[in-house]
Amino acid sequence: MADLTHLRSLLDSQAASLQVPGAAVGVIVDGEEHVLTTGVTSVEAPAAVTGDTLFQIGSTTKTVTATAAMHLVERGLLDLDGPVRRYLPDLRLADERAAEELTVRHLLTHTGGFLGDIDDGDSWGADALAASVATYDRLPQLFAPGELASYSNAGFRLLGRLIEVVCGEPYETAVGRIVLGPLGMESSFFFPWEVAPRAHAVGHVVRQDGPHAAHSWGLFRDAMPEGGLASSVRDQLRYAAFHLGTATVDDEPVGAATRELMRREHVHLGAPWSGIGLPWLLEERAGLRLVTHGGNIGNLQLSTFVMVPERGFAVTTLTNSAPGKALGALVTDWCLEHLLGVAPQPVRLPLREPGPEYAGDYDAGQWTLAVDEKLTARFVLRPHLVAAGVEGMPDMPLALVEGTDDLTLATDPRQAIGRFLRDETGQITFLHLGGRAARRVR
């Protein structure tokens, strides 16, 4: 049995240091499952985090949506390379040709080309997804389907609507029937009224005087396919074991060949991930292939989810404040080093001075990245988000990697996190940062 004593100490100490009120960690290694927890669900009404505490897992939900979609593909009800309009003939995009060319695979690989970060509605009605997709003709078409990958919440919202139409039932019902039920994920829910009577984590905003509980759920019903699932760390381990192929499941949502297809690289990306599967985000570290997908609900609840299929390994970290992203990275790094023998490689990328050509404004939809001549990126939220009390992001000091248009953090230049993209004339047209393509507007 793996000795996780030091991981438990790291979890306790780093959660306190980073001001993460509560966290739950699940690990699968050597055929065994381990659960570690620390802290409380809320600083206002403290209750100890347990292995059954529900956290919002954010965008890890996309892989659950994709699993349901691939179930339909396996059964011939969806064609992976078939046009979306075959199933949604009334679909309208800003670009008619893009609407004709858009396929299910484009949605799964974040290559649909239309603006990916869109506003949520304010409805919990059964028609929320349909109503949101009906507005897609207002979304700018940034590039042609398949031309480029740009992380797309809007694409997964559309995929959720496809599942509704093909199954003839609400998205949440279909996913429960296809994925959650067969995998025994009895502590996973989409609706806040299902979560409320159960032990659950509350998201926190971290200020100078410490974490403060946020009185917000963070999502409405139209966002369920891209990030709406609340789940316990034990259920996340059940989900990981299924995708690793180490679980015994009588009624598998998808077979082994489809799971491998989902983990395979379908789009080569570059920083921050090496590629995109269906829709797993792929990384390589010292020869190990990492299959990942974390989540973030409004910088209130953040999660990590990492598998190494060739080693039958998985680790997930669920947290309830923004620094939980850093905590999840520390937990993952510890596991890779101490359980799989992958020591971190201390590398400092060679940097070069930026020229004035990079300075400008880059439109990411819900915010603009204002980049100055020193390559400091300032996140400018849309006014309606500011009015709604959405927390902004701190300025991000960037640096160029020598000999390339690749970007790294100036304060921590160990790995590339994005790049500037040029058109055929050499003009900079996009800032690709954190997997998202932001179009240059100035």
Residue pairs with C-beta under 8 A, 6 or more apart in sequence:
1 30
1 32
2 27
2 29
2 30
2 32
2 34
2 339
4 27
4 34
4 36
6 334
6 338
7 25
7 27
7 36
7 331
7 334
7 335
7 338
8 36
10 330
10 331
10 334
11 23
11 25
11 36
11 38
11 327
11 331
12 38
14 20
14 327
14 330
15 21
15 22
15 23
15 38
15 39
15 319
15 327
16 39
18 323
18 324
18 326
18 327
19 206
19 210
19 211
19 321
19 323
20 39
20 211
20 319
20 320
20 321
20 323
20 324
20 327
21 39
21 40
21 41
21 42
21 43
21 204
21 211
21 320
21 321
22 37
22 38
22 39
22 40
22 41
22 42
22 49
22 53
22 201
22 319
22 320
23 37
23 38
23 39
23 49
23 317
23 318
23 319
23 320
23 324
23 327
24 35
24 36
24 37
24 49
24 50
24 51
24 53
24 55
24 232
24 233
24 317
24 318
25 35
25 36
25 37
25 233
25 315
25 316
25 317
25 318
25 331
26 33
26 34
26 35
26 36
26 51
26 233
26 234
26 236
26 237
26 240
26 314
26 315
26 316
27 33
27 34
27 35
27 36
27 313
27 314
27 315
27 335
27 339
28 34
28 237
28 240
28 241
28 244
28 246
28 312
28 313
28 314
28 315
29 312
29 313
29 335
29 339
29 340
30 312
31 246
31 312
33 237
33 241
35 51
35 233
35 234
35 237
37 48
37 49
37 50
37 51
37 53
37 233
38 49
39 48
39 49
40 46
40 47
40 48
40 49
41 47
41 48
41 49
41 53
41 199
41 200
41 201
41 202
41 320
42 201
42 202
42 204
42 213
42 320
43 204
43 210
43 211
43 212
43 213
44 202
44 213
45 202
47 199
49 201
50 199
51 232
51 233
51 234
52 187
52 199
52 232
52 234
53 199
53 200
53 201
53 232
53 233
54 187
54 189
54 195
54 198
54 199
54 200
54 201
54 230
54 231
54 232
55 200
55 201
55 230
55 231
55 232
55 233
55 301
55 303
55 318
55 319
55 320
56 201
56 203
56 218
56 219
56 227
56 228
56 229
56 230
56 295
56 297
56 300
56 301
56 303
57 227
57 229
57 230
57 231
57 236
57 295
57 301
57 303
57 305
57 318
58 227
58 294
58 295
58 296
58 297
58 301
58 302
58 303
59 153
59 226
59 227
59 293
59 294
59 295
59 296
60 229
60 236
60 293
60 294
60 295
60 303
60 305
60 316
61 224
61 225
61 226
61 227
61 228
61 229
61 295
62 156
62 225
62 226
62 227
62 279
62 293
63 243
63 262
63 279
63 280
63 293
63 305
64 175
64 179
64 180
64 229
64 239
65 156
65 159
65 160
65 163
65 171
65 175
65 225
65 226
66 108
66 159
66 262
66 278
66 279
67 178
67 179
67 243
67 253
67 254
67 262
68 163
68 174
68 175
68 178
68 179
68 253
69 78
69 104
69 108
69 159
69 162
69 163
70 253
70 254
70 258
70 261
70 262
70 278
71 178
71 179
71 253
71 254
72 78
72 163
72 166
72 167
73 79
73 80
73 104
73 258
74 254
74 255
74 258
77 166
78 87
78 104
78 162
78 166
79 86
79 104
80 103
80 104
80 105
80 108
81 103
81 104
81 105
82 103
82 104
83 100
83 101
83 102
83 103
84 91
84 99
84 102
84 103
84 104
84 106
84 107
84 158
84 162
85 91
85 99
85 100
85 102
87 162
87 165
87 166
88 133
88 158
88 161
88 162
88 165
91 99
91 102
91 133
91 136
91 158
92 99
92 134
92 136
92 137
93 99
93 102
93 114
93 136
93 137
93 139
93 141
94 114
94 136
94 137
94 138
94 139
94 140
94 141
95 113
95 114
95 141
95 144
97 144
98 112
98 113
98 114
98 141
98 144
98 145
101 144
101 145
101 146
102 112
102 145
103 145
104 159
104 162
105 111
105 266
105 278
106 112
106 113
106 145
106 146
106 155
107 152
107 155
107 156
107 158
107 159
107 162
108 159
108 266
108 278
108 279
109 149
109 266
109 267
109 276
109 277
109 278
109 279
110 116
110 149
110 150
110 151
110 152
110 155
110 267
110 276
110 279
110 435
111 145
111 146
111 147
111 148
111 149
111 150
111 267
112 145
112 152
112 154
112 155
112 158
113 141
113 142
113 143
113 144
113 145
113 146
113 147
113 148
113 150
114 136
114 139
114 140
114 141
114 142
114 152
114 154
114 155
115 139
115 140
115 142
115 154
115 365
116 150
116 151
116 152
116 153
116 154
116 155
116 365
116 436
117 153
117 154
117 364
117 365
117 366
117 436
118 132
118 139
118 153
118 154
118 157
118 365
118 366
119 366
119 384
120 219
120 220
120 222
120 223
121 128
121 131
121 132
121 220
121 221
121 222
122 220
123 131
123 220
123 221
123 222
124 191
124 220
124 221
125 131
125 221
126 170
128 220
128 221
128 222
129 157
129 160
129 161
129 164
129 171
129 221
129 222
129 224
129 225
130 161
130 164
131 222
132 157
132 161
132 222
133 157
133 158
133 161
136 154
136 158
139 154
140 439
142 148
142 150
142 430
142 437
142 439
143 150
143 437
148 421
148 430
148 437
149 267
149 269
149 276
149 435
149 437
150 432
150 435
150 436
150 437
151 434
151 435
151 436
153 223
153 226
153 227
154 226
156 225
156 226
156 279
157 222
157 223
157 225
157 226
159 225
160 171
160 224
160 225
160 226
161 171
161 225
163 171
163 174
163 175
163 225
164 170
164 171
164 174
167 173
167 174
169 177
171 224
171 225
172 190
172 191
172 224
172 228
175 190
178 253
179 185
179 253
180 188
182 249
182 250
182 251
182 252
182 253
183 238
183 239
183 242
183 247
183 249
183 253
184 238
185 231
185 235
185 238
185 239
186 235
187 198
187 231
187 232
187 234
187 235
188 229
188 230
188 231
188 232
188 235
189 195
189 198
189 229
189 230
189 231
190 224
190 228
190 229
190 230
192 217
194 230
195 230
200 230
201 301
201 318
201 320
202 213
202 214
202 320
203 213
203 214
203 216
203 218
203 297
203 298
203 300
203 301
203 320
203 321
204 211
204 212
204 213
204 214
204 300
204 320
204 321
205 211
205 212
205 214
205 299
205 300
205 321
205 322
205 391
206 212
206 321
206 322
206 323
211 321
214 298
214 300
216 298
216 300
216 389
218 297
218 298
218 300
218 301
219 227
219 228
219 297
221 228
227 295
227 297
231 239
231 318
233 316
233 318
236 305
236 316
236 318
237 314
237 316
238 247
240 305
240 307
240 314
240 316
241 247
241 314
242 249
242 252
242 253
243 259
243 262
243 263
243 291
243 307
243 309
244 307
244 309
244 312
244 313
244 314
245 256
245 259
245 309
246 312
254 262
261 278
262 277
262 278
262 279
262 280
263 277
263 280
263 282
263 291
263 309
264 277
264 278
265 274
265 275
265 276
265 277
265 282
266 275
266 276
266 277
266 278
267 275
267 276
268 274
268 275
269 275
269 276
269 435
270 406
270 416
270 419
270 432
271 406
271 407
271 415
271 416
271 417
271 418
271 419
272 415
272 416
272 417
272 418
272 434
272 435
273 281
273 282
273 283
273 292
273 435
274 282
274 283
274 284
275 282
276 282
277 291
279 293
280 291
280 292
280 293
281 291
281 292
281 293
281 435
282 289
282 290
282 291
282 292
283 289
283 290
283 292
284 290
285 336
285 342
286 342
286 343
286 345
288 308
288 310
288 311
288 336
288 340
288 342
289 308
289 309
289 310
290 306
290 307
290 308
291 306
291 307
291 308
291 309
292 304
292 305
292 306
292 307
293 305
294 302
294 303
294 304
294 305
294 325
294 328
295 301
295 302
295 303
295 305
296 302
296 303
296 325
298 390
298 391
299 322
299 391
299 393
300 320
300 321
300 322
301 318
301 319
301 320
301 321
301 324
302 319
302 321
302 322
302 324
302 325
302 328
303 316
303 317
303 318
303 319
303 324
303 328
304 315
304 316
304 317
304 325
304 328
304 329
304 331
304 332
305 314
305 316
306 314
306 315
306 316
306 332
307 313
307 314
308 314
308 336
308 340
311 340
313 335
313 339
313 340
315 331
315 332
315 335
317 324
317 327
317 328
317 331
317 332
318 324
319 325
319 327
319 328
322 391
333 344
336 342
337 343
337 344
346 414
347 414
347 415
348 413
348 414
349 401
349 402
349 408
349 413
349 414
349 415
349 416
350 401
350 402
350 403
351 399
351 400
351 401
351 402
351 408
351 410
351 413
352 400
352 401
352 402
352 403
353 400
354 373
354 374
354 375
354 399
354 400
356 373
357 428
358 371
358 373
358 375
358 400
358 420
358 428
359 371
359 372
359 373
360 371
360 428
360 440
360 441
360 442
361 368
361 369
361 370
361 371
361 440
361 441
361 442
362 368
362 369
362 371
362 430
362 431
362 438
362 439
362 440
362 441
363 438
363 439
363 440
363 441
364 436
364 438
366 381
366 382
366 385
367 379
367 380
367 381
367 382
367 385
367 393
368 379
368 380
368 438
368 441
369 377
369 378
369 379
369 380
369 431
369 433
369 438
370 377
370 378
370 380
371 377
371 378
371 398
371 431
372 378
374 397
375 397
375 398
375 399
375 400
375 407
375 410
376 395
376 396
376 397
376 398
377 395
377 396
377 397
377 398
377 431
377 433
378 395
378 396
379 392
379 393
379 394
379 395
379 396
381 390
381 392
386 392
396 409
397 409
397 410
397 411
398 407
398 408
398 409
398 410
398 418
399 407
399 408
399 409
399 410
399 413
400 406
400 407
401 407
401 408
401 413
401 416
404 419
405 419
405 420
405 421
405 422
405 428
406 416
406 418
406 419
407 416
407 417
407 418
407 419
407 420
407 433
408 414
408 415
408 416
408 417
409 417
417 433
417 434
418 431
418 432
418 433
418 434
419 432
420 428
420 430
420 431
420 432
421 428
421 429
421 430
421 431
421 432
421 437
422 428
422 429
423 429
428 440
429 439
429 440
430 437
430 438
430 439
430 440
431 437
431 438
431 440
432 438
